[in-house]
Amino acid sequence: MLANKIAVIRLKRSLNAVNALDFERELTTAIMQNDCATLLIDLEQVESLDSAGLMALVSGLKLAQRLGRSLSLCSVSPTIKIIFEVTQLDRLFEIFECQSAFTRAYSRSCLSRA
């Protein structure tokens, strides 16, 4: 059984073709850690996102799901959120307003399982 450890990845500036592969490697490593059941990607400081960045996020989500782990997003700016809505990826990802909203939801979820 996985521990209830939450890993947080905070991205800065852009997630695009220039850095998407490096991000995907970092994401894969975080998901594969044996003690990480939940991963939160904080997009508060992300100013731009392209298709390569989206694909890296989707790839990470699919891997997490295959391993029975959780991957969520938080602090998505209105500009970036539009990209998720237009591509309908907002239906695939669990997106929280901020990290504290995620923490509250996660805590309630853990209590309901106890």
QUIDA-V415476 format. One record per pair of residues at least 6 apart in sequence whose C-alpha atoms are under 6 Angstrom apart, sorted by the first residue. I is the first residue (numbers start at 1). J is the second residue. Records with the same first field share a line. If there is no record, write none. Layout:
I->J  J
This chain:
2->35  37
3->35
4->37
5->36  37
6->38  39
7->39
8->39  40  41
9->41
10->42
11->43
12->45  46
13->45  46  47
14->46  47  48  49
15->49  53
16->49  50  52  53
17->52
20->52  53
24->56
37->69
38->69  70  71
39->71
40->71  72  73
41->73
42->73  74  75
43->75  76
44->75  76
61->71
64->70
72->94  95
73->95
74->95  96  97  98  99
75->97  98
84->90
96->102
